[in-house]
Each structure stands twice: as structure tokens, then as C-alpha cells.
Amino acid sequence: MYEAKMKLTAEQKNIMDGKEGETKAKMMECLVRYGDIFNADSLLPLTHKEGHLVTSFGIKMLTPIYPMMDQLIKAGLKAEEGFTADPRPMDFENVKASPLEKLVFKKFMYSEQEKYEEQLKKVGLIDKDAFSCTCYLKEVGNTPKMGDVLSWAESSAVVFANSVLGARCNRNSGVIELFGTVLGYAPRFGFLTDEGRKAKWKVVIQTSKLPEAQILGSAIGMKALQDVPYVIGLDKWLKDLPDDDTLSYLKDFGAATASNGAVGLYHIDKITPEAKEKGQKLIEDDAKEYIIDDAEIERVYKSYPIMWKNPNKKAYQCFIGCPHLTLKQLNDWTLNIEKSLKESGKKKLVVRTVLTTSPQVAEVFKKTENYQKLITTGAHLSSICPLMYADNPLCGARRLMTNSNKLRTYTFSRYYKDADVLKLITGKEKF
């Protein structure tokens, strides 16, 4: 029997000793071992019990997952307040795929999708459409409060919860976040401690205008890696939270820091909740400094490799929204696309374009006049995960373009700034 290094309560010991069943004991041992690796001193009760799972895809190679889920179901274990999950991997109605690509998706990659979704429902999936990487948006409703202790995975969701909402969650792996959610505990280390939330990097923005969120996040992620950055200077352009534009900017910025590095928490001077409360006291005395000016932003942008075999040819498909778009972003993109098409003298987009958002945001958007405007341009609306689409070797080898640094990092997709995406998909500029 495993001897925990951390201090456990009598209730936690009883669970690990098997007094509430063998399956629950195994889950507790996994959670305790995980905490012990990182020198956690105890298990904290979750104060926001609604979880978020990164494993939303029924990929064939995840063979241990499916019998494990059956064990949880057989033991009657499920998340007390449920959980959301990352986006689904397939949407053939709105995202172009050839017959052969569909065959690879359904038979070789995500062959367990239907079975796995049924397992998720039995273990606590909130509803059939609870699939989005932006679970924290008000339309989706899985929104922690400042100081809440969570058990989530998905790097972009964790960094948003920690930074923009001021909640407390470590960068958990898949399955560990499920065990924590079902058991109601999280090991106390890292971002669950005051010390772990201090900044080891002081980042000073000296640009002439608001930097592209995806490029700024990329620059800071590659520099800070897993450390916490404290960013000074963005308050010249960003409004106070919960302003929609600020929220959207920080969503995309955070996703880039988390994927181009491993940032799980950042502070924005005078903007994010802990920075507003404690200010530059959050910066450690021996923190390193990183100054970002226009030249540094351009250097980082030009450093991205172009992975297309034929870099001068037109894109096959464009993805906008990784992480999923907010309602404000959807409306802004719609109006900008409509305006750019008029200026280019075209009625339809020249590149097949997919804008991705959560099912709940899509539902709200479809009730507005902007939805019809968007569809009229030839654009498509989906709640797919673009990264999972591009993981198909046949799809990923195509010339995919995106404004997402996360998608660029994990696939062969080519990154463009928002303004360049707009010009290229509307035909104002040629490839």
C-alpha cells in the first residue's frame, strides 16, 4: 500500500484505504502520488466543483481510458456538479473533408467517439453540447470566481481561469483532472499557493500600438516558459475587465503563452484581478526583465516557420478561433469580412473559412442578423477543435491558414495576423 508523503485528513485516508470502494481508492492514490511528485503538502477541497476535461476525443490509441471509464461507471462514481470538455474532433457538415479523410477520422482516429461520449455523460458531462475550450465564457457557464480551487485541464482554459478570473488551478494532465473533479480535491502546490503565483518575469511593453495578442503571447511564452510573467504597459490600450474586447484579447494572449511556452498564470498590470489587488508586489525580487518593442514583436512574427510544401499557393482552408471565439469576436469578424468583401468587389470569400466557437455562443449568434450576414459570405460556423482536425495526417498536410498561434504551434498550419487573414480570405490581397 502506498504511503503518502503529504498530510491527509481522516476522510482522505479512508478513501485511499478502500473504505469507499476499490475504484475510488485507486483514484485517490493516483491523485496523491501526483501531488507527492510536486511536493504538495495536502489536498485542498475544490470550491468550484464543476470540472473541465481535456480528453474530449474518442481516439483509438487511448486504449486505457475506455475500460477505466467503465470501472468508474460500474462503481457509480461521477462528478458531483458535472464537467465540461474540450471541443469535438469532427464536424463534416461545416468543415471540409474528403471521403478518404472522413474514413481516416471515423475508422482510424476517432473510432471510439460515440462510445466515449456516452461514457462521459454517465460520469458527469453536463449536457450533450458541453464541448468547448472556452468553458469559462458566460454563455457556457462554467465560470469560477476569484480564489476558487479547481481541477481542470486544457492549457488555454487553465491559464484564463488563473489569470483573468483569479481562480486557482495547476496545469493538470488528462484523467488527473477528472479524478480531482470526481473526488473533490486538488493537491496543494504551484498555483494553489500564494508563493507559486508570484512572477519570475517582469515584462515591459514599449510598442507603439497594442501588439497582436497571439504574437505577444507567443513572445512571452517562449521567453518565460513555465514561469509566471507580470506584464506592464498593456493598460494603455486595454479597458478594465469584464470589457468584451479585453476578455477576448487576454483569451488569445493566454492561449499563446500556454502553447508557445507552458505559462499557466500571468498578471497584467492594472487589469487582471490579482494585479489590481496587489500590484507589482507580485513580482519576485530577483525577477528577470523582458522588454518588448515593435522590433521584438516583428522578430518573433518572422521567426515562425512556413511548413507548407508550396508556400506561394493559395490556402486550402482557413480556421479562425482557436481557442473558440467569443460572441464579440464573432460579430467583429462578421462585420469586418462583410466590409472587406465590399472593398474587394467580391460577394464570397475566396478561401473556405471556418469560424469556431462554443455551441452555446453559436446558439446565441444564430439568433442575430449577423449570422445570416456571415453565412452569406460563404463562411462556415463550427464548434470543432481545429487542432484535432489538423491531427488527421491527410488534413494536416493541406495548406491550412490560421490566426491562432496555438494551432500554428501544434500543426503545419500557417499563421497570419488578423488583418492579413482578412485581406487574403476576401481577395483584397493575393497569396
N, C-alpha and C positions, 0 to 999 in steps of 0.2 A: 504493500500500500504506500502511495506517495505521501511524503511528509512535507507539508507546506512550509516555506520559509517565511511567508507573510503571516501576520496575525489574523486569525479567522474568528468570527463570532460563533457562539454555540450553535446557532441555526445553520450557519455555513458549514461547520464541521459535520453536523448531522447529515446534511445533503451529500457531502463528499464521502461520508462513511456508509452511504447507501440506504439511509433510513427513509428516504423518499423515492426509492427505486434505483435500479442499476443504471438506467439510461441517464437519469438526472445526475447521478454520481459521476458518470463519465464526463458529462458536460462540465460539471463543476471542476473536476480535476484538470480538464483542458484549460479552463479559464484561469485557474490558479497557477498552473505551470506557465502559462503565457505571462501572467503578472510577475511571477518569480524571475523569469528571464530578464525582465526590465527593472528588477529590484523594487517592485511595488510593495508597500508596507501593509496594505489591506485591500479589501473590496468595498467600494462605495456603492450604496443603493442608487439606482437610477432615479432621477427626479423627473426626467422626460422619458417615459417608458415606451413611447412609440419608436420603433426601430427603423433603420434603413439598411437594406441588403444590397450588396454589390453584385451578387450572383443571381441575375435575373434571367439567365440564358441556359437552356437545356442542352448544353454542348455535350457531345457524345463522350469526349475524353474525361469528363468529370465523373468517372465511374464510382468513386466512393460516396458521392453526395446523395445519390438516389436511395441506396439501402439505409443510409444514415437518417434521411428524412422519414423513411418508413418506420424506423425504430422510434423516432420522436412521436409520430402519429399513433403507433401502437401503444406507446406509453401514455398517451393522452396529453402530451406536452405541447403548449403553444404560447405565443407571445400574449401577455395579459392585455395590452392595449393595441396589439397588431403592429404591422410594419408596412412600409412602402419598399419598393425595389427599383433598381436601375431600369432603363428602358428595354423594351423587347428588341430582339435582334432582326426581326423580319417584318416587312410591310410591302408586299408585292403590288398592292394596289397603287401606292403612291411613289415607290422607289423602284426605278427601272432595274430589271434583272432579266437576263436571257433564260430560255428554257434550261440550258445546261447549268447556269448559275443557280437557278431555283432548285435544281436537282441536288447540287452540292450543299446548298443551305439545308434542305429538308431531309436528305438521306445521310449526309456525311458530317455535317457540322451541328445543326440544332435539331437532331432527330428526336431528342427527348423533351422538346419544348412543351408540348401539350401535357404530357405526364407530369413534368416538373411543375408546371403552373397549378395543376391540381394538388400537388403536394404542398406548394406554397400556401394555397388557400386554407388547407387543413391545419397548417402550422401558424397561421395568423395574418396572411396577406389581407390588407384592409378591404379591398374590393378588386374586381377583375381589371380595373384600369389604373391601379396604383403603381404604375410603371413610369418613373421619370427620375433623372439625375438631379432635378431641381425640386425635390420633395418639400423643401422649406418655403416655397412661394405660397402666398396666401390662398391662391386658387386651389392648391393641392392640400394644404392644411397641416402638414407635418412640420410645425414651426416651433422649435424650442425657444425658451426665454433666456435672458442673460443669467448665467450661473448654473443653468441646468446641466446635469450629468447625463451623458448619452452613451449608447453603444451602437455606433454607426460604422459602416464602411462606405467607400466611394470617395476618392480623394477630393473631388470638387465640392461635394456636399459637406464633408468634414471641415474643410478649410473655410467654407462660408459660415457654417454653424459656429465655429470657434471665433472667427474674426468679425463678421458682420453682425451676428446675433449675440456674441459674447457667451455662448454656451461652452461646455467642456467635454471634449471627446478626443481620444487618441486616433491615430491613423490605423485603425484596425484592419485586419485581413478578412477575407470572406470566411464565413462559418463562425469565426470568433465573435463577430458582431451579432450573429443570430443567437449563439449560446448566451451572450451577455444580455440580450433582449429578453429571451425566454426566462432566464434565471433572475433577472432584475438587478444585476450587479456589473460593475466595471472595475478593473484593477486600478488602484490609485498610483499613478506615476505620470510623468510627462505633462501633457496639457491639462491634466486633472489637478495639478498642483500650482500654487502661486509662483513658485520658483521656475517651473517649466514653461511659464507663459511670458517670461522676460525676453527681451530682444537682444540677440547677439550681433545684429547688424543695424546700423543707422544708415538709412538710405535717403539721400538728399536729392530732390528733383529740381533740376535747374534748366528745364526745357522751356522753349518759347511759347508752347501751347500744350494743351492736355495731351499726353502721349497716348497712342493706341493702347488700349487696355491689355490686349493679347501680347503685344511686344514688350511692354513694360513688365508685365508679369513674367514673361519668359526670361528677360534680363535678370530680374531679381531672383527667380527660381534657380537659374544656372549659377548665380553667384552665392546665394545663401544656402543652397542645397536643402538640408533638413532643418536648418536653424530658423529662428523667428526674426523677421525683419520689422523695423519700425520706420515707416515711410513719411518723410516730411516734405511738404510743398504741394500736395495734391489739393489741399483745401482752397487754393486759389481758383480752382475750376469746379470742384465738386460741391454740391449743396448738401445740407445736413440730411442724414437718414431720417425717415424712410423714403426720401425722394426716389422716384422710379428710375431716373437716369443714373443716379449714384448707385443704387442697388444693382442695376444691370451692369454697370461698369465694374463694380467690385466682384460680381459673379464671374465675369470673364477674366478679370485680372487674377483672381484667386485660382481659377482652374489652370491658368498658365503657370503660376508659381508652383502648383502642386504636381503638374505633369512634366514641366521642363526642369524642375528640381523635385524636392519632396517636402515642400512647405506645407505645414498643417495649420499654421496660425500666422497672421500678420496683423500689425497695428497701423492704422492710417491716422496720422496726427490730426487732432481736432474733428475727426469724422467717426471712426469706429468706437463702440461703447467704452471699452477699457481705456483707450487713448484719451477719450473725452474726460474720463473719470480720474485717471492717474497721470496723464500727460507723459512727458519724457522721463519720468521716474521709472517707466517700464524698460528703459534702455540700460543694459548692464554697463558697469563702469569700464570694462575692457572691450566694449563692443567695437567691431570693425566698421569702417565707413566706406560707403559706395556712393559716388556722385554720378548722377545720370543727367547728361545734357543731350541736345539734339544729335550730336555726333555719335554718342554712345547708342542711342536708340537706332540710328541708321546702321551702325556697325553690326548690332545684333540682328537686325532685319536681314541684312545682306549675307549673314553667316549661314542662313538656312539653306540646306542643300536642296536642289531640284531633282527629284527621284524619277521623274517621267523619262521613259525611253526616248520620246520625241518631244523635247521641251518647247518647241516652237509651234506645235499643233494646238488646235482648239481643245478645251476641256470637254470630256465626255459627260460629266455631271458635276454639279456644284452643291455642296452642303453648307447651309448657314444655320448655326445653332448647335454648338457642342461646347459647353452644356446647353440644354434646352433653352430656347428663347423665352423671355418674359413677355407679357402681354404688350407692354410699352414697346419693346423691341420689334415685335410682330407688326404693330401698327406703323412704326417708323420705317421699317423695311418696305412695307407695302406702299406707303406714300412716296418713298424715295425711288422705288422701282417704277411706279407709275410716272413720276416726273421725268426720270431718266429715259424711259421709253419714248415719251413725247419729244424730248430733246434730240433723240437719235432718229426720230421719224419712223420708229418701228412699233408694231402692235403687240408682238410676242417676244419673249426672251429668246436669245439666240443660243443659250446653253440650258439644258434641262436642269432646273434648280429646285432643290428640296429644302424647305424651311422646317426645322424640327422644334417641337415644343411639347409640353406635357399634355396628356389627354384632357385634363381639366382646363388648362389655358386654351387649348384648341376649341373646346366646347363653348367657352365664353366668346372667343374670337369669331366663331362661325355665326354668331347672332348679330354681328356688326356688319355694316355696309363695306367695311374694308376687306372682309373675307371674299366677297364677290369680286372686288377690285383685284385682289391678289390672284385669284383663280383665273380671271380674265387674261392676265399677263402670261399664262401658261405655267406659272409656278405651281408647286405641289406642297401640301402641308402634311406632315407626318409626325408621329411620336416615336419613331425608330431611334436606335442608337447608331449614329453614323459609323462609329468605330467598329461595331460588330459587323456592320455591312461590309466595311473595307477589310475585315479579317478574312473574308472569303478570298482565297488567293486569286480567283478569276476576276472578282470585282476590284480588289485592291490593286491589281496590276493595271487597271484602266487609269486614264488621266482624270483624277478627281481633284477638284479645287475646293478651297475652304477658307473661311476667315477664322478658323479655330486652331490655335496653337496646340491644343491637346490632340486634335485629330492629326495634325501635321506630325507631331512627335511620335505617335504610335503606328502610323501607316505611311504609305507612299504618297499621301495627298500633298498637294502644293499649296502653300499658304500665300494669301494675298491680303493686303489691307482692305478694310471695309470699302473705301472709296474706289479702289481698283476692282474689287469684286463687282461693285455696282456698274462700273463702266463696261466691264467685259461681258457680263451676262445680258446687258441691254444693248450691246453692239455699239456703244459710243466709242470704244476702242477695240482694236483687233489684237488677237494673241500674237 
